[in-house]
C-alpha cells in the first residue's frame, strides 16, 4: 500500500486536497496518481476545491530523482501523469483555490497557474519556473499555462528569464492573487472557497470552458501528440 502523500478532506461543500510528502512535495508519478484519486471524489456540480501544500512548501516541481535516473520510461510516465493532472485541474468545472504555503518552483508554479484563485503566505519564499537555468525545455502542456496566467509585462522574465519571484513579486506578475500571514492561510482559503462555491452551475463551468478554450486545445493537442508518439 502506497504512503499517503495527497489527502482529501471535506468541510461542507468545500473539498481540500493537501500535498505532503514530508519533503519538497515533488510531483512524482505517485503524487500525480494520488491527487487524481482525490479529484475523483470531488463534486463537479457544486462547491469548490482548495489545494494546499505543507508548511514552507507548496511544491518543488517534478521529482528530480526520477529525472536524474536517466530512465526514459519512468521520466515519460511521470511527466505525462503530471501534464494530464495539470490539464484536469486547469479545466476543473468548479472553482479551484491554491493555498500556497511556501515555495512554488517549476511545476509548483505551473500548478498555481492552474488554479482560479491563488493565496500565498508572507515569508522568504520563491515562486517561479527555473527550467531555463536547469537547461530544460518547457513543453507546451505547461508552457501554455504560464503564458495564459502571467501578466504580459512579466512573460519573458517568467519564462525565458527563469526569474524567481518573492511572493510580492509573484503577485505583481499575476501568479499569486493575495498574500496573507502564515497562520491566516487556511482561514483565508476557506473564506474564498466558500464565496466561490456560490458561483452557479453550470454557468461557472461553461464560462470557464469558454475562457480557457484556446490554451486548453493546445494543451490537449500536445498531450495527444506525445501519447501517439510513444
C-alpha angles and dihedrals in degrees: 000000000000120000112256108251096155119045135182128213130168133218107188106303093342116100119201122198113191122197114209123152091158091249132045098336091240120185102244117166087263094054091051091047093051093048089050090052089052091049090054087067097047115100114244098195101052144019128022139269130235121198115197136177132210123277110295097006134066095175135324094207132247120357105274091196089063092046093048091049089075090219100141095195092055092044092050092047093050093046095047093049090050094048092048091048093050090048089051092050094044090055097036107143096226129056115284119203123193117214096198101200097182140318117019108188130175106322087017088064092045089052089055089051089057094058125089094221127018125200118188132190128241113254146086094304131141129222123186152093110270098179095117090056092050091046095245126141113233104231123221097255090066101023089065091056096057092040089055099046107033118088114258094244091056102044098098093041091049098044111024096022094049088215116185109216131203114233088264091049091048089053090053090048093052098248094108125039103191139009126211139170113280094247090052098052099094093047093046092050092048092048091052092044092052091051094047091045087070091066109115128256128256092006092069096049094044093049092045090051090052093046095054098033096113100050091037092058091051091048094049093044091051093048091048092049091051091049092050090050094059 
